[in-house]
Amino acid sequence: MPREFAAREGDKAVFDALIEARDRFGDKEILEDQDRKPLTYTGLIRAAFVLGRKIAAMTEPGERVGVLLPSSAGVCVTFYSLHAFGRTPVMLNFTSGARNVKAAIKAAGVNKVLSAKRFVDQAKLEDLTDAIETVAEVVWLDDVRKTIGLGDKVFGLMAGMFPKQFRTPVKPDDAGVILFTSGSFGAPKGVFLSQSNLVSNCAQVAQHIDLNPNWVVFNPLPTFHCFGLTGGVLLPMLTGMKAFQYPSPLHAKQIVELLPEVKASIVFATDTFLNQWARVAGPDDFRTLEFVVAGAEKVRDETYHLFNTKFHGLKLLEGYGATEAAPVVAVNHPDRNRPGTVGQMLPGMEWRVEPVPGIPEGGRLYLRGPNVMAGYLSPDDPETVEPLEGGWHDTGDIVDVDEEDYVAILGRAKRFAKIGGEMVSLTAVERLASAVWPESRHAVVAVPDTRKGERLVLVTDRTDADVARLAAWAKDHGAPELAVPKKIMRVPEVPVLGTGKTDYVSIQRMAETDARAA
């Protein structure tokens, strides 16, 4: 049974939740980025009203508006400015390529995309914005800000004092954001998250872990990724913590230098990025951190080892989520951390685990709760949301949940191969490769095989990887021979998405092309 959660905690609109947070925690500094111009709650609310008024003049009530911006104070202000006037942010993944971005714009029914010339110039995204302009109007926020006059500032001043009188009222069930799934295993899908889904997930996390309002959350994850949006923006601001935004998780050296400087207490990241940072960090660079939360992909044993040995046992808490769940489903607790699991289910989560033929352990995970989406956008009509049957979301993940509600991820339903009639977990095979070569990155996919149905292909950046080493390790440790890939593709770099997740779509394509050429 799910742990109890007061539904009323999340039964509110996003902008109203921000206003209530100011009332509860006082007008403290709540937002900062690398420009080092911090905003208080009131400063953020005023800025949102001033910018939102401009955006409202060029959009319709309830309109879905694209946002193409990096993690920054600017994207936070833009997100709340849309909420202040009842518009719906559609967060666009600028790392996914022009074709996927244009498809997302069409799928969400977006007519205008908000971006910034400074960002596009620095990130060299001119070709992307040119492509976007063939399907939607790009509105440059740099130009919009130049039109802000005295009247707008006076409006912002008054709205900051009486925000509930000035904001456009919306219902908790109204759209809070449109996000797109990562596309790790296929085409991205549009996810309709309500206002209540977002606020509820923040409340669930806060009930699960006691968060100190004096802490600083360092967020290097993009806000087009739900982990970055909810964990790095909404959660800190709605619980009184300061949110420090950084535009890219790839800047390992800059990040490890910045963490102690901004007195970061919590960092949200993926295993890929945490591993990179840990390699370049000195033992004291993480000294201000209370704990680190890793999600979106499995944490490797090597990463746990780095944190335990190099950083005096700094707590690395693995969690589990899905865009469809806004996103946090389960996460380890600083005082109840069980490496190898993704922690306990959050309060208010309902779940069921259904057996999968051929897979003896665990089962397919279904979720329901206040944070679970209303549904996916219909591919045929942007205005239609395809509801979940009975409110249950099929995660497609194979998991095991123990009697204390700790969750162990065994793999994706799609991440099993049938070899000689036996089901083999591709995730387990990746773990085998990681055990042999822990410092390298590996991905395993299956391609058709005329003799055994499917065969395994290991794609790795380990230049001297060979089948014999894998087979020897498997034999010594009792792993089945079926779990040893007979084909290895050595690559300079294993493809990853902008979120840090392994890009299995590209890897599958590589393996199938190689198989056809053989």
C-alpha positions in Angstrom: 0.0 0.0 0.0 1.2 3.5 -0.7 2.4 5.7 2.1 -0.1 8.4 2.9 0.0 11.7 1.1 -2.3 14.6 1.6 -3.7 15.3 -1.9 -4.4 18.9 -0.9 -0.6 19.5 -0.7 -0.5 19.5 -4.5 -4.0 20.6 -5.3 -2.9 24.1 -6.5 -1.6 26.0 -9.5 2.1 26.4 -10.0 2.1 30.2 -9.8 -0.1 30.1 -6.7 2.4 27.6 -5.1 5.2 30.1 -5.7 3.2 32.9 -4.1 2.5 30.7 -1.1 6.2 29.8 -0.8 7.0 33.5 -0.5 4.4 33.9 2.2 5.8 30.9 4.1 9.6 31.4 3.8 9.8 35.2 3.5 11.2 37.4 0.7 14.6 35.7 0.5 17.0 35.1 -2.4 15.6 32.2 -4.4 17.2 32.2 -7.8 20.7 32.9 -9.3 22.8 31.8 -12.3 26.3 32.4 -13.5 25.6 36.1 -14.2 25.5 36.3 -10.4 22.4 38.6 -10.2 20.3 36.9 -7.6 16.5 37.3 -7.4 14.3 37.2 -4.3 10.8 35.7 -4.4 9.4 39.1 -5.0 12.0 39.9 -7.7 11.1 36.7 -9.5 7.4 37.4 -9.3 7.8 40.9 -10.5 10.0 39.9 -13.4 7.5 37.2 -14.3 4.6 39.7 -14.5 6.6 42.2 -16.5 7.8 39.7 -19.1 4.5 37.8 -19.0 2.5 40.9 -19.8 4.6 41.3 -23.0 4.2 37.7 -24.0 0.4 37.8 -23.2 0.0 40.7 -25.6 1.2 38.5 -28.5 -0.5 35.2 -27.4 -4.0 33.9 -26.6 -5.2 32.8 -23.1 -4.3 29.1 -22.7 -2.0 29.1 -25.7 0.9 26.7 -25.7 4.2 28.6 -26.1 7.5 27.0 -27.0 10.5 27.7 -24.8 14.1 27.2 -26.2 16.4 28.3 -23.5 19.2 26.8 -21.3 19.1 26.4 -17.5 19.4 30.0 -16.3 17.5 32.6 -14.4 16.0 33.6 -17.7 14.3 30.3 -18.3 12.9 30.3 -14.8 11.5 33.8 -15.3 10.1 32.8 -18.7 8.4 29.7 -17.3 6.7 31.6 -14.5 5.8 34.5 -16.8 3.8 32.1 -18.9 2.1 30.7 -15.8 1.3 34.2 -14.5 -0.9 34.8 -17.5 -2.4 31.4 -18.0 -0.2 30.3 -20.9 1.3 26.7 -21.1 5.1 26.3 -21.5 6.2 23.7 -24.0 9.9 23.0 -23.2 11.8 22.2 -26.3 14.9 20.0 -26.4 17.5 22.0 -28.3 19.9 19.0 -28.3 17.5 16.6 -30.2 18.0 18.0 -33.7 15.8 20.1 -36.0 13.6 17.2 -37.1 12.6 16.3 -33.5 12.1 19.9 -32.4 9.9 20.6 -35.4 7.9 17.5 -34.7 7.5 18.5 -31.1 6.3 22.0 -32.1 3.7 20.4 -34.4 2.6 17.8 -31.9 2.0 20.4 -29.2 0.3 22.9 -31.5 2.9 25.6 -30.9 2.8 28.9 -32.9 5.5 30.9 -31.1 8.8 29.9 -29.6 10.6 32.0 -27.1 14.4 32.1 -27.3 17.4 34.4 -26.8 19.9 35.5 -29.4 22.7 35.4 -26.8 22.0 31.7 -26.1 21.6 30.8 -29.8 24.9 32.5 -30.7 26.8 30.9 -27.8 25.4 27.4 -28.5 25.7 27.8 -32.3 22.0 26.9 -32.8 21.4 29.2 -35.7 20.5 26.3 -38.1 18.0 25.0 -35.5 16.2 28.4 -35.1 16.2 28.8 -38.9 14.5 25.4 -39.1 12.0 26.3 -36.4 11.1 29.5 -38.3 9.7 27.3 -41.1 6.9 26.0 -38.7 6.6 28.7 -36.0 7.5 32.3 -35.1 10.7 32.7 -33.1 10.3 35.5 -30.5 13.6 36.9 -29.3 13.4 37.7 -25.6 16.4 40.0 -26.0 14.2 42.3 -28.2 11.2 41.9 -26.0 13.1 43.2 -23.0 14.2 46.3 -24.9 10.5 47.3 -25.2 9.9 47.2 -21.4 9.0 50.7 -20.3 8.1 52.6 -17.1 4.5 51.5 -17.3 5.5 47.8 -17.4 7.8 48.3 -14.4 5.0 50.0 -12.4 2.7 47.2 -13.3 5.3 44.7 -12.1 5.8 46.6 -8.9 2.1 46.5 -8.1 1.7 42.9 -9.2 4.6 41.9 -7.0 2.8 43.3 -4.0 -0.6 41.8 -4.9 0.2 38.8 -7.1 -3.1 36.9 -6.6 -5.1 39.9 -7.8 -3.0 40.2 -10.9 -2.3 36.6 -12.0 -4.7 34.8 -14.3 -6.5 32.2 -12.3 -6.2 28.6 -13.5 -7.3 25.2 -12.1 -5.0 22.6 -10.7 -6.1 20.2 -13.5 -5.1 22.7 -16.2 -1.9 22.2 -18.2 1.2 22.9 -16.2 3.8 22.1 -18.9 4.1 20.0 -22.1 7.3 18.0 -22.1 8.6 15.3 -24.4 10.0 11.9 -23.4 13.7 11.5 -23.9 13.6 9.4 -27.0 16.1 6.9 -25.5 14.2 4.0 -27.0 12.1 5.5 -29.7 10.3 8.7 -31.0 9.7 11.3 -28.2 6.1 11.5 -27.0 4.3 14.7 -25.8 3.5 14.4 -22.1 0.7 16.6 -20.6 1.5 17.4 -17.0 -1.1 19.3 -15.0 -0.4 22.1 -12.6 -1.2 19.7 -9.8 1.1 17.0 -11.1 4.1 19.3 -10.8 3.2 20.8 -7.4 2.3 17.4 -6.0 5.6 15.9 -7.0 7.5 18.6 -5.2 5.3 18.0 -2.1 5.9 14.3 -2.3 9.7 14.7 -2.4 9.6 17.2 0.5 7.5 14.8 2.6 10.0 12.0 1.8 13.2 13.9 2.6 13.4 16.7 5.1 14.7 19.7 3.0 16.3 22.6 4.7 15.2 26.0 3.4 18.7 27.3 3.9 20.2 24.8 1.4 21.2 25.7 -2.2 20.3 23.4 -5.1 22.7 23.5 -8.0 21.0 22.6 -11.2 23.1 22.0 -14.3 20.3 19.9 -16.0 18.3 21.3 -18.9 14.7 22.3 -18.1 13.4 20.5 -21.2 14.2 17.4 -19.1 11.6 16.9 -16.3 14.4 16.1 -13.8 15.9 19.5 -14.4 12.6 21.3 -14.4 11.0 19.8 -11.3 14.1 18.9 -9.3 16.3 21.9 -10.3 13.7 24.7 -10.5 10.3 24.0 -9.0 11.3 21.8 -6.0 13.8 24.3 -4.5 11.6 27.4 -5.1 8.5 25.8 -3.6 10.4 24.5 -0.5 12.4 27.7 0.3 15.7 26.6 -1.1 17.8 28.7 -3.5 18.1 27.4 -7.0 21.4 28.1 -8.8 21.0 27.5 -12.5 24.0 26.4 -14.7 23.6 26.1 -18.5 25.4 22.8 -19.2 26.4 19.7 -17.3 29.3 19.1 -19.7 31.5 21.9 -18.1 33.0 19.5 -15.5 35.9 21.8 -14.5 33.8 24.9 -14.2 31.1 23.1 -12.2 33.4 21.6 -9.6 35.0 25.0 -9.0 31.6 26.7 -8.8 30.0 24.2 -6.3 31.9 25.4 -3.2 31.8 29.0 -4.3 28.0 29.1 -4.4 27.8 26.9 -1.2 25.8 24.2 -3.1 24.0 21.8 -0.8 22.3 19.4 -3.3 23.1 18.6 -6.9 20.8 16.8 -9.3 22.6 15.0 -12.1 22.9 11.8 -14.1 25.6 9.1 -13.6 27.3 10.1 -16.8 27.9 13.7 -15.6 28.6 12.8 -11.9 31.3 10.4 -13.1 32.9 13.1 -15.2 32.8 15.7 -12.4 34.2 13.3 -9.9 37.2 12.5 -12.1 38.3 16.2 -12.3 37.3 17.3 -8.7 39.6 17.5 -5.8 38.6 15.9 -2.5 37.4 19.3 -1.1 35.5 20.5 -4.1 32.3 18.8 -2.9 32.7 19.8 0.7 29.6 22.0 0.9 27.3 19.2 -0.4 24.8 17.5 1.9 24.1 14.8 -0.7 23.9 14.2 -4.5 20.9 12.8 -6.3 21.4 10.8 -9.4 18.6 9.8 -11.8 17.6 9.2 -15.4 20.1 6.3 -15.8 21.6 3.6 -13.5 24.5 4.6 -11.3 27.6 2.5 -12.0 29.5 0.8 -9.3 32.6 2.8 -10.3 30.7 6.1 -9.6 29.7 4.9 -6.1 33.3 3.9 -5.5 34.6 7.3 -6.5 32.2 9.1 -4.1 32.9 6.7 -1.2 36.6 6.9 -1.5 37.5 10.3 -3.0 34.8 12.5 -1.2 34.8 11.1 2.3 31.7 9.0 1.8 29.5 11.8 0.4 26.0 10.4 0.1 25.1 9.6 -3.5 21.4 8.9 -3.6 20.0 7.1 -6.6 16.4 7.8 -7.6 14.0 6.7 -10.3 11.5 8.7 -12.3 9.7 9.2 -15.6 8.6 12.3 -17.5 5.1 10.9 -17.2 5.3 11.0 -13.4 6.6 14.6 -13.2 9.2 12.9 -12.8 10.1 11.5 -9.3 8.7 8.0 -8.4 11.2 6.7 -5.9 14.5 8.0 -4.4 16.9 6.9 -1.7 16.9 8.8 1.6 20.1 10.3 3.1 19.5 8.2 6.3 18.2 5.1 4.5 20.4 4.8 1.4 20.5 1.4 -0.3 22.9 1.4 -3.2 21.7 -1.1 -5.9 18.1 0.2 -5.4 16.5 3.5 -6.4 15.1 4.0 -2.9 11.5 3.8 -1.6 8.4 4.8 -3.4 7.3 8.4 -2.7 4.3 9.0 -0.5 1.0 8.9 -2.5 2.4 6.5 -5.2 0.3 3.5 -6.1 1.9 0.7 -8.0 1.4 -2.8 -9.3 3.9 -5.2 -10.7 2.6 -7.6 -13.4 4.5 -10.8 -14.3 6.2 -10.8 -17.7 6.4 -14.2 -19.5 10.0 -15.5 -19.8 11.3 -13.1 -17.1 11.4 -14.9 -13.8 12.2 -12.0 -11.4 10.1 -8.9 -10.8 7.6 -7.6 -13.3 6.3 -4.7 -15.4 5.7 -1.6 -13.3 2.4 0.3 -13.5 2.0 3.6 -11.6 -0.8 5.8 -10.4 -0.7 8.9 -8.2 -1.1 12.7 -7.9 2.1 13.3 -9.9 1.2 10.9 -12.8 0.3 12.7 -16.1 -3.2 13.1 -17.5 -2.0 11.4 -20.7 0.0 11.7 -23.9 -0.8 14.3 -26.6 -2.6 12.6 -29.5 -0.4 12.3 -32.5 -3.4 13.3 -34.6 -4.6 16.4 -32.7 -2.5 18.6 -30.4 -5.6 19.6 -28.4 -6.5 16.0 -27.5 -4.9 14.3 -24.5 -5.2 10.5 -24.6 -6.2 9.6 -21.1 -4.7 6.7 -19.1 -6.8 3.7 -18.6 -8.0 3.9 -14.9 -5.2 6.5 -14.3 -2.5 3.8 -14.6 0.8 4.5 -16.5 2.6 1.6 -18.0 6.3 2.5 -17.3 7.7 -0.3 -19.5 10.2 -1.0 -16.7 10.9 -4.3 -15.2 11.3 -3.9 -11.4 11.2 -5.6 -8.1 9.7 -3.9 -5.1 10.5 -5.4 -1.7 8.3 -5.4 1.5 9.8 -2.0 2.5 8.9 -0.4 -0.8 12.5 -0.3 -2.0 12.6 -0.5 -5.8 15.2 -2.3 -7.8 15.3 -1.6 -11.6 15.9 -4.8 -13.5 15.6 -3.4 -17.0 13.2 -2.1 -19.6 10.6 -4.4 -21.1 12.1 -3.4 -24.5 15.6 -4.1 -23.1 15.3 -7.9 -23.1 16.4 -10.1 -26.0 15.2 -13.6 -26.8 18.1 -15.8 -27.5 17.6 -19.5 -28.2 14.2 -19.2 -26.5 15.7 -17.6 -23.3 15.0 -14.0 -22.2 18.2 -12.1 -21.5 18.3 -8.7 -19.9 20.4 -6.3 -21.9 20.8 -4.1 -18.8 22.3 -7.1 -17.0 24.7 -7.7 -19.9 25.8 -4.0 -19.7 26.5 -4.6 -16.0 28.7 -7.6 -16.9 30.7 -5.4 -19.3 31.0 -2.6 -16.6 32.3 -5.2 -14.1 35.1 -6.1 -16.5 35.9 -2.6 -17.7 34.5 -0.3 -15.0 36.1 2.9 -16.3 34.5 2.7 -19.7 31.0 3.3 -21.1 29.1 0.4 -22.6 25.7 -0.2 -24.3 24.2 -3.5 -25.4 21.6 -3.9 -28.1 20.1 -7.0 -29.8 20.0 -7.5 -33.6 18.1 -10.3 -35.5 19.8 -13.6 -35.9 18.6 -16.3 -38.2 19.8 -19.1 -36.0 19.0 -18.0 -32.4 16.3 -15.3 -33.0 18.5 -12.5 -31.7 22.1 -11.9 -30.8 23.8 -9.4 -28.6 26.1 -6.6 -29.7 28.3 -4.7 -27.2 29.0 -1.1 -28.2 31.9 0.3 -26.1 34.5 3.0 -25.9 37.0 0.4 -24.5 39.6 0.1 -27.3 40.9 -3.3 -26.2 37.5 -4.9 -25.3 37.4 -8.5 -26.4 34.9 -11.4 -26.1 37.3 -13.7 -24.3 37.6 -11.4 -21.3 33.8 -11.1 -21.0 33.4 -14.9 -21.4 36.1 -15.6 -18.7 34.5 -13.1 -16.2 31.0 -14.6 -16.9 32.3 -18.2 -16.3 34.2 -17.2 -13.1 31.1 -15.4 -11.6 28.4 -17.9 -12.7 26.8 -15.7 -15.4 25.1 -17.6 -18.2 27.0 -18.0 -21.5 23.9 -16.5 -23.3 24.7 -13.2 -21.5 28.1 -12.8 -23.3 27.9 -10.7 -26.5 29.7 -12.5 -29.4 30.0 -9.2 -31.3 31.8 -6.1 -30.0 31.8 -2.7 -31.7 34.5 -0.4 -30.5 33.7 3.3 -30.9 35.5 6.6 -29.9 32.4 7.6 -27.9 29.2 5.8 -27.0 26.3 8.1 -28.2 24.4 9.9 -25.4 21.4 12.3 -25.5 21.6 15.9 -24.2 20.2 14.6 -20.8 23.2 12.3 -20.4 21.1 9.1 -21.1 22.4 6.5 -23.5 21.1 7.1 -27.0 19.8 3.6 -27.7 18.1 4.6 -30.9 21.4 5.7 -32.5 23.2 2.7 -31.1 20.6 0.3 -32.4 20.9 1.9 -35.9 24.7 1.6 -35.8 24.5 -2.1 -34.8 21.9 -3.0 -37.5 23.9 -1.1 -40.2 27.0 -3.0 -39.1 25.1 -6.4 -39.1 23.8 -5.7 -42.6 27.3 -4.9 -43.9 28.8 -8.0 -42.4 
